[in-house]
Amino acid sequence: MLLPNFDIPVQREGTASLKFDGRQQVFGRADVNPLWVADMDFASPDCIQAAIAERNQHPVYGYSLLPDSFYQSVIDWFATRHHWQIKREWIVAAPGVVSSLHAACLAFAGEGEGVIIQPPVYHPFLGAIQKTRRQPLLNPLQAGVDGYRMDFQQLEILARDARLLMLCSPHNPVGRVWRRDELLQLLDIARRNKLYIISDDIHADLVFSESKHTMLAALGEGFEAYLAERVITAVSPNKSFNIPGLGLSCLIIPNAESRQKIQAAYDLIAANYANPLSLVAFTAAYQQGGEWLDALLKYLQGNRDFVFNKVQQGLPLLKVSRSEGTCLMWLDCRSLKLDDAALRDFMINTCGVGLSPGLQFGEQGSGFMRLNIGTRRERLAEALTAIEAGIKTL
Ligand SMILES: Cc1ncc(COP(=O)(O)O)c(C=O)c1O
Protein backbone atom coordinates (compact mmCIF):
# COMPACT_ATOMS: atom_id res chain seq x y z
CA MET A 1 0.00 0.00 0.00
CA LEU A 2 1.21 3.47 -0.85
CA LEU A 3 1.33 5.27 2.48
CA PRO A 4 -1.27 8.04 2.65
CA ASN A 5 -0.05 11.61 2.99
CA PHE A 6 -2.32 13.30 5.50
CA ASP A 7 -0.68 16.69 4.93
CA ILE A 8 -2.19 17.00 1.46
CA PRO A 9 -5.07 19.48 1.55
CA VAL A 10 -8.45 18.16 0.47
CA GLN A 11 -10.88 20.83 -0.71
CA ARG A 12 -14.10 20.15 1.19
CA GLU A 13 -15.96 23.38 0.48
CA GLY A 14 -18.84 22.92 -1.92
CA THR A 15 -19.45 19.27 -1.03
CA ALA A 16 -22.42 20.03 1.25
CA SER A 17 -20.04 19.35 4.12
CA LEU A 18 -21.60 20.18 7.48
CA LYS A 19 -18.17 21.04 8.87
CA PHE A 20 -17.20 23.42 6.04
CA ASP A 21 -20.36 24.51 4.26
CA GLY A 22 -22.33 24.73 7.51
CA ARG A 23 -20.03 27.37 9.01
CA GLN A 24 -22.15 30.39 8.16
CA GLN A 25 -25.14 28.81 9.84
CA VAL A 26 -23.31 27.53 12.90
CA PHE A 27 -20.75 30.27 13.54
CA GLY A 28 -22.35 33.24 11.78
CA ARG A 29 -19.39 33.46 9.40
CA ALA A 30 -18.12 31.22 6.66
CA ASP A 31 -14.41 31.88 7.13
CA VAL A 32 -13.64 30.30 10.51
CA ASN A 33 -11.02 27.56 10.62
CA PRO A 34 -13.39 24.59 11.09
CA LEU A 35 -12.21 22.33 13.91
CA TRP A 36 -15.55 21.30 15.30
CA VAL A 37 -17.87 18.43 14.28
CA ALA A 38 -16.10 15.07 14.54
CA ASP A 39 -15.37 14.20 10.97
CA MET A 40 -11.84 14.36 9.62
CA ASP A 41 -10.51 16.27 6.63
CA PHE A 42 -8.61 13.29 5.23
CA ALA A 43 -9.49 11.38 2.09
CA SER A 44 -10.88 8.02 3.11
CA PRO A 45 -8.67 5.02 2.31
CA ASP A 46 -8.14 3.90 -1.29
CA CYS A 47 -9.78 0.54 -0.52
CA ILE A 48 -13.04 2.33 0.32
CA GLN A 49 -12.88 4.64 -2.67
CA ALA A 50 -12.20 1.63 -4.91
CA ALA A 51 -15.07 -0.38 -3.42
CA ILE A 52 -17.50 2.47 -4.01
CA ALA A 53 -16.16 3.05 -7.53
CA GLU A 54 -16.62 -0.62 -8.32
CA ARG A 55 -20.17 -0.61 -7.01
CA ASN A 56 -20.81 2.45 -9.13
CA GLN A 57 -20.06 0.40 -12.23
CA HIS A 58 -23.54 -0.98 -11.72
CA PRO A 59 -26.33 1.52 -12.43
CA VAL A 60 -29.03 0.14 -10.14
CA TYR A 61 -29.11 1.26 -6.52
CA GLY A 62 -31.84 -1.01 -5.21
CA TYR A 63 -32.65 -2.15 -1.68
CA SER A 64 -29.79 -4.09 -0.17
CA LEU A 65 -29.59 -7.14 1.99
CA LEU A 66 -26.68 -7.81 4.29
CA PRO A 67 -24.32 -10.21 2.54
CA ASP A 68 -22.09 -12.71 4.33
CA SER A 69 -19.11 -10.44 3.66
CA PHE A 70 -20.68 -7.75 5.86
CA TYR A 71 -20.94 -10.06 8.86
CA GLN A 72 -17.56 -11.64 8.24
CA SER A 73 -15.85 -8.25 8.04
CA VAL A 74 -17.12 -7.40 11.53
CA ILE A 75 -16.20 -10.80 12.97
CA ASP A 76 -12.68 -10.68 11.50
CA TRP A 77 -11.99 -7.08 12.43
CA PHE A 78 -12.87 -7.52 16.09
CA ALA A 79 -11.12 -10.88 16.35
CA THR A 80 -7.91 -9.47 14.87
CA ARG A 81 -7.81 -5.97 16.27
CA HIS A 82 -9.60 -6.43 19.60
CA HIS A 83 -9.29 -10.16 20.40
CA TRP A 84 -13.04 -10.36 20.68
CA GLN A 85 -14.79 -13.37 19.20
CA ILE A 86 -18.20 -12.29 17.92
CA LYS A 87 -20.83 -14.71 16.71
CA ARG A 88 -22.64 -13.84 13.51
CA GLU A 89 -26.10 -13.89 15.09
CA TRP A 90 -25.03 -11.23 17.62
CA ILE A 91 -24.55 -8.65 14.85
CA VAL A 92 -27.45 -6.29 14.25
CA ALA A 93 -26.98 -3.69 11.53
CA ALA A 94 -28.08 -0.18 12.44
CA PRO A 95 -28.08 3.19 10.69
CA GLY A 96 -25.96 5.33 13.01
CA VAL A 97 -24.63 4.82 16.50
CA VAL A 98 -26.75 7.73 17.68
CA SER A 99 -29.87 5.94 16.44
CA SER A 100 -28.78 2.97 18.52
CA LEU A 101 -28.49 5.15 21.63
CA HIS A 102 -32.12 6.10 21.09
CA ALA A 103 -33.10 2.49 20.39
CA ALA A 104 -31.38 1.35 23.59
CA CYS A 105 -33.35 3.86 25.65
CA LEU A 106 -36.57 2.61 24.10
CA ALA A 107 -35.59 -1.04 24.49
CA PHE A 108 -34.17 -1.14 28.00
CA ALA A 109 -35.85 1.62 30.03
CA GLY A 110 -39.49 2.56 30.31
CA GLU A 111 -40.81 6.09 30.01
CA GLY A 112 -39.62 8.12 33.01
CA GLU A 113 -37.09 5.47 34.07
CA GLY A 114 -33.49 6.33 34.81
CA VAL A 115 -30.61 6.22 32.34
CA ILE A 116 -27.10 7.03 33.56
CA ILE A 117 -24.61 9.09 31.56
CA GLN A 118 -21.27 10.57 32.57
CA PRO A 119 -20.97 14.18 31.42
CA PRO A 120 -19.26 15.98 29.91
CA VAL A 121 -20.26 13.54 27.22
CA TYR A 122 -21.13 13.54 23.51
CA HIS A 123 -24.39 15.51 23.53
CA PRO A 124 -26.66 12.93 21.80
CA PHE A 125 -26.32 10.77 24.94
CA LEU A 126 -28.48 13.24 26.85
CA GLY A 127 -30.52 13.94 23.73
CA ALA A 128 -31.44 10.27 23.35
CA ILE A 129 -32.68 10.10 26.94
CA GLN A 130 -34.68 13.30 26.71
CA LYS A 131 -36.18 12.64 23.31
CA THR A 132 -37.35 9.18 24.36
CA ARG A 133 -38.70 10.69 27.62
CA ARG A 134 -36.48 8.68 29.93
CA GLN A 135 -34.96 10.21 33.08
CA PRO A 136 -31.33 11.35 32.80
CA LEU A 137 -29.22 10.39 35.82
CA LEU A 138 -25.96 12.32 35.69
CA ASN A 139 -22.74 10.92 37.05
CA PRO A 140 -20.27 13.68 36.11
CA LEU A 141 -16.69 12.67 35.47
CA GLN A 142 -14.26 13.96 38.07
CA ALA A 143 -11.34 16.03 36.81
CA GLY A 144 -8.10 15.08 38.56
CA VAL A 145 -4.50 16.17 38.00
CA ASP A 146 -3.93 13.18 35.76
CA GLY A 147 -7.16 13.44 33.78
CA TYR A 148 -10.79 12.54 34.17
CA ARG A 149 -12.03 9.67 36.32
CA MET A 150 -15.42 8.06 36.79
CA ASP A 151 -17.09 8.75 40.10
CA PHE A 152 -17.81 5.23 41.33
CA GLN A 153 -19.26 6.31 44.66
CA GLN A 154 -21.93 8.39 43.04
CA LEU A 155 -22.46 5.73 40.37
CA GLU A 156 -23.21 3.23 43.12
CA ILE A 157 -26.01 5.49 44.36
CA LEU A 158 -27.46 6.35 40.95
CA ALA A 159 -27.41 2.74 39.81
CA ARG A 160 -30.11 1.87 42.36
CA ASP A 161 -32.64 3.96 40.40
CA ALA A 162 -31.46 3.23 36.90
CA ARG A 163 -32.28 0.70 34.20
CA LEU A 164 -29.64 1.56 31.65
CA LEU A 165 -26.14 3.00 31.59
CA MET A 166 -24.72 4.59 28.47
CA LEU A 167 -20.95 4.28 28.36
CA CYS A 168 -18.80 6.29 25.98
CA SER A 169 -15.64 4.25 25.44
CA PRO A 170 -13.26 5.87 24.51
CA HIS A 171 -14.86 8.98 25.90
CA ASN A 172 -15.86 11.92 23.71
CA PRO A 173 -15.04 14.78 24.49
CA VAL A 174 -12.36 14.24 27.16
CA GLY A 175 -10.36 11.65 25.19
CA ARG A 176 -10.06 9.05 27.96
CA VAL A 177 -9.51 5.41 27.04
CA TRP A 178 -10.93 3.54 30.01
CA ARG A 179 -8.57 1.05 31.62
CA ARG A 180 -9.56 -2.53 32.44
CA ASP A 181 -9.66 -1.84 36.17
CA GLU A 182 -12.01 1.11 35.63
CA LEU A 183 -14.30 -0.95 33.42
CA LEU A 184 -14.29 -3.80 35.93
CA GLN A 185 -15.35 -1.46 38.70
CA LEU A 186 -18.14 -0.11 36.52
CA LEU A 187 -19.28 -3.63 35.65
CA ASP A 188 -19.35 -4.67 39.28
CA ILE A 189 -21.76 -1.84 40.12
CA ALA A 190 -23.84 -2.42 37.01
CA ARG A 191 -24.19 -6.15 37.63
CA ARG A 192 -25.21 -5.75 41.26
CA ASN A 193 -27.91 -3.32 40.15
CA LYS A 194 -28.99 -5.35 37.11
CA LEU A 195 -28.37 -2.46 34.72
CA TYR A 196 -28.37 -2.81 31.00
CA ILE A 197 -25.37 -1.15 29.39
CA ILE A 198 -24.93 0.22 25.91
CA SER A 199 -21.25 0.76 25.32
CA ASP A 200 -20.62 3.19 22.49
CA ASP A 201 -17.24 2.03 21.19
CA ILE A 202 -17.33 4.05 17.97
CA HIS A 203 -13.85 5.42 18.78
CA ALA A 204 -12.43 1.99 19.68
CA ASP A 205 -10.01 2.07 16.78
CA LEU A 206 -8.80 5.61 17.38
CA VAL A 207 -6.52 4.91 20.32
CA PHE A 208 -2.95 6.18 20.71
CA SER A 209 0.09 4.00 21.27
CA GLU A 210 0.43 4.41 25.05
CA SER A 211 -3.14 3.26 25.68
CA LYS A 212 -5.01 0.11 24.92
CA HIS A 213 -8.69 -0.05 24.24
CA THR A 214 -10.67 -2.70 26.10
CA MET A 215 -14.00 -3.74 24.70
CA LEU A 216 -16.26 -3.80 27.74
CA ALA A 217 -18.21 -6.72 26.31
CA ALA A 218 -15.05 -8.81 25.99
CA LEU A 219 -13.73 -8.24 29.52
CA GLY A 220 -14.56 -11.65 30.92
CA GLU A 221 -13.03 -11.93 34.41
CA GLY A 222 -16.08 -13.58 35.95
CA PHE A 223 -18.56 -11.22 34.27
CA GLU A 224 -19.21 -13.46 31.26
CA ALA A 225 -22.83 -14.27 32.06
CA TYR A 226 -23.74 -10.68 32.89
CA LEU A 227 -21.96 -9.34 29.80
CA ALA A 228 -23.81 -11.79 27.58
CA GLU A 229 -27.14 -10.98 29.13
CA ARG A 230 -27.14 -7.21 29.53
CA VAL A 231 -24.31 -5.50 27.70
CA ILE A 232 -24.66 -4.36 24.11
CA THR A 233 -21.98 -2.64 22.06
CA ALA A 234 -22.23 -0.12 19.25
CA VAL A 235 -19.39 -0.15 16.72
CA SER A 236 -18.77 1.34 13.33
CA PRO A 237 -15.93 2.03 10.92
CA ASN A 238 -17.34 5.50 10.31
CA LYS A 239 -15.09 7.50 12.61
CA SER A 240 -11.87 5.58 12.11
CA PHE A 241 -12.07 5.53 8.31
CA ASN A 242 -13.69 8.92 7.93
CA ILE A 243 -16.93 7.78 6.33
CA PRO A 244 -19.45 9.11 8.91
CA GLY A 245 -21.68 10.57 6.19
CA LEU A 246 -22.39 7.08 4.88
CA GLY A 247 -24.30 6.16 8.04
CA LEU A 248 -24.01 2.44 8.67
CA SER A 249 -23.02 0.89 11.98
CA CYS A 250 -23.81 -2.22 13.94
CA LEU A 251 -24.71 -3.39 17.37
CA ILE A 252 -23.23 -6.49 18.92
CA ILE A 253 -25.89 -8.12 21.08
CA PRO A 254 -25.24 -11.63 22.40
CA ASN A 255 -28.63 -11.98 24.09
CA ALA A 256 -31.55 -12.96 21.81
CA GLU A 257 -34.19 -11.19 23.87
CA SER A 258 -32.18 -7.95 23.86
CA ARG A 259 -31.77 -8.25 20.11
CA GLN A 260 -35.52 -8.52 19.73
CA LYS A 261 -36.05 -5.47 21.95
CA ILE A 262 -33.63 -3.38 19.90
CA GLN A 263 -35.16 -4.64 16.68
CA ALA A 264 -38.60 -3.68 17.97
CA ALA A 265 -37.35 -0.17 18.75
CA TYR A 266 -35.98 0.19 15.23
CA ASP A 267 -39.15 -1.28 13.74
CA LEU A 268 -41.13 1.52 15.39
CA ILE A 269 -39.79 3.94 12.84
CA ALA A 270 -39.11 1.40 10.09
CA ALA A 271 -35.46 2.41 9.99
CA ASN A 272 -33.78 1.14 6.86
CA TYR A 273 -30.29 -0.06 7.63
CA ALA A 274 -28.02 -0.15 4.65
CA ASN A 275 -27.65 1.36 1.26
CA PRO A 276 -25.54 -0.16 -1.50
CA LEU A 277 -22.70 2.35 -1.09
CA SER A 278 -22.50 2.33 2.70
CA LEU A 279 -22.45 -1.45 2.63
CA VAL A 280 -19.43 -1.77 0.37
CA ALA A 281 -17.60 1.03 2.19
CA PHE A 282 -18.22 -0.56 5.59
CA THR A 283 -17.06 -3.96 4.41
CA ALA A 284 -13.97 -2.66 2.61
CA ALA A 285 -12.93 -0.66 5.69
CA TYR A 286 -13.02 -3.65 8.01
CA GLN A 287 -11.60 -6.06 5.43
CA GLN A 288 -8.78 -3.97 4.00
CA GLY A 289 -8.38 -0.75 5.98
CA GLY A 290 -6.00 -1.87 8.75
CA GLU A 291 -2.78 -0.53 7.27
CA TRP A 292 -4.32 2.83 6.42
CA LEU A 293 -5.69 3.08 9.94
CA ASP A 294 -2.26 2.43 11.45
CA ALA A 295 -0.84 5.26 9.35
CA LEU A 296 -3.70 7.53 10.38
CA LEU A 297 -3.12 6.77 14.05
CA LYS A 298 0.52 7.79 13.78
CA TYR A 299 -0.45 11.07 12.16
CA LEU A 300 -3.25 11.79 14.63
CA GLN A 301 -0.96 11.04 17.55
CA GLY A 302 1.54 13.47 16.04
CA ASN A 303 -1.26 16.05 15.93
CA ARG A 304 -2.17 15.32 19.51
CA ASP A 305 1.45 15.80 20.63
CA PHE A 306 1.82 18.90 18.49
CA VAL A 307 -1.23 20.57 20.06
CA PHE A 308 -0.29 19.45 23.56
CA ASN A 309 3.25 20.81 23.31
CA LYS A 310 2.21 24.02 21.61
CA VAL A 311 -0.41 24.76 24.26
CA GLN A 312 2.05 24.00 27.06
CA GLN A 313 4.77 26.17 25.55
CA GLY A 314 2.90 29.06 23.98
CA LEU A 315 -0.54 29.30 25.54
CA PRO A 316 -0.08 29.35 29.32
CA LEU A 317 -3.65 30.46 29.89
CA LEU A 318 -5.01 27.28 28.33
CA LYS A 319 -4.74 23.71 29.48
CA VAL A 320 -5.36 20.74 27.28
CA SER A 321 -5.94 17.07 27.87
CA ARG A 322 -3.36 14.72 26.37
CA SER A 323 -6.11 12.66 24.74
CA GLU A 324 -5.53 8.91 24.90
CA GLY A 325 -7.80 8.31 21.94
CA THR A 326 -10.43 9.82 19.57
CA CYS A 327 -9.66 12.67 17.17
CA LEU A 328 -10.65 15.19 19.82
CA MET A 329 -8.94 17.31 22.43
CA TRP A 330 -10.53 19.08 25.35
CA LEU A 331 -9.30 22.63 25.89
CA ASP A 332 -9.65 24.11 29.32
CA CYS A 333 -10.12 27.84 28.71
CA ARG A 334 -11.32 28.78 32.19
CA SER A 335 -8.26 30.89 32.96
CA LEU A 336 -9.31 33.28 30.20
CA LYS A 337 -12.09 34.32 32.61
CA LEU A 338 -14.71 34.59 29.87
CA ASP A 339 -18.24 33.32 30.29
CA ASP A 340 -19.36 30.71 27.76
CA ALA A 341 -20.98 33.16 25.35
CA ALA A 342 -17.94 35.44 25.44
CA LEU A 343 -15.57 32.48 25.02
CA ARG A 344 -17.45 31.30 21.95
CA ASP A 345 -17.49 34.80 20.52
CA PHE A 346 -13.76 35.20 21.24
CA MET A 347 -12.88 31.97 19.42
CA ILE A 348 -15.06 32.79 16.42
CA ASN A 349 -14.67 36.50 15.99
CA THR A 350 -11.28 37.33 17.51
CA CYS A 351 -9.42 34.13 16.62
CA GLY A 352 -11.39 32.98 13.57
CA VAL A 353 -11.54 29.41 14.89
CA GLY A 354 -14.66 27.23 14.88
CA LEU A 355 -14.60 24.88 17.88
CA SER A 356 -17.36 23.00 19.68
CA PRO A 357 -18.39 24.82 22.85
CA GLY A 358 -17.84 22.70 25.95
CA LEU A 359 -21.30 23.52 27.26
CA GLN A 360 -22.73 21.42 24.45
CA PHE A 361 -21.53 18.34 26.36
CA GLY A 362 -23.19 19.29 29.62
CA GLU A 363 -22.79 22.05 32.17
CA GLN A 364 -19.55 20.36 33.28
CA GLY A 365 -18.12 21.59 29.97
CA SER A 366 -18.54 25.24 30.90
CA GLY A 367 -15.32 27.11 30.12
CA PHE A 368 -14.05 24.37 27.82
CA MET A 369 -13.85 24.00 24.06
CA ARG A 370 -13.53 20.79 22.04
CA LEU A 371 -10.93 20.76 19.31
CA ASN A 372 -11.04 18.28 16.43
CA ILE A 373 -7.49 17.29 15.47
CA GLY A 374 -8.56 15.18 12.48
CA THR A 375 -7.05 17.62 10.05
CA ARG A 376 -3.75 18.73 8.51
CA ARG A 377 -1.22 19.77 11.16
CA GLU A 378 -0.79 23.05 9.33
CA ARG A 379 -4.43 23.91 9.99
CA LEU A 380 -3.95 23.18 13.69
CA ALA A 381 -0.84 25.36 13.76
CA GLU A 382 -2.81 28.22 12.18
CA ALA A 383 -5.56 27.87 14.75
CA LEU A 384 -3.18 27.84 17.71
CA THR A 385 -1.27 30.84 16.38
CA ALA A 386 -4.56 32.70 15.95
CA ILE A 387 -5.66 31.81 19.49
CA GLU A 388 -2.27 32.91 20.86
CA ALA A 389 -2.60 36.24 19.07
CA GLY A 390 -6.21 36.58 20.21
CA ILE A 391 -5.29 36.05 23.85
CA LYS A 392 -2.85 38.95 23.64
CA THR A 393 -5.76 41.25 22.81
CA LEU A 394 -7.74 40.33 25.93
C1 LIG B 1 -19.17 8.85 20.91
C2 LIG B 1 -19.87 9.02 19.60
N1 LIG B 1 -20.91 8.23 19.30
C3 LIG B 1 -21.57 8.36 18.12
C4 LIG B 1 -21.21 9.30 17.19
C5 LIG B 1 -21.96 9.45 15.91
O1 LIG B 1 -22.23 8.22 15.36
P1 LIG B 1 -23.18 8.07 14.12
O2 LIG B 1 -22.79 9.09 13.11
O3 LIG B 1 -22.92 6.66 13.66
O4 LIG B 1 -24.57 8.26 14.61
C6 LIG B 1 -20.13 10.16 17.48
C7 LIG B 1 -19.75 11.22 16.54
O5 LIG B 1 -18.99 12.11 16.84
C8 LIG B 1 -19.45 10.00 18.71
O6 LIG B 1 -18.40 10.77 19.02
The ligand as an ORCA input file, in Angstrom:
! r2SCAN-3c Opt
* xyz 0 1
  C     -19.171      8.852     20.913
  C     -19.874      9.021     19.599
  N     -20.908      8.232     19.296
  C     -21.567      8.359     18.119
  C     -21.207      9.304     17.188
  C     -21.959      9.451     15.911
  O     -22.232      8.219     15.364
  P     -23.182      8.068     14.117
  O     -22.787      9.095     13.115
  O     -22.917      6.664     13.661
  O     -24.574      8.259     14.608
  C     -20.129     10.158     17.481
  C     -19.746     11.219     16.542
  O     -18.993     12.105     16.837
  C     -19.449      9.998     18.708
  O     -18.401     10.773     19.023
*
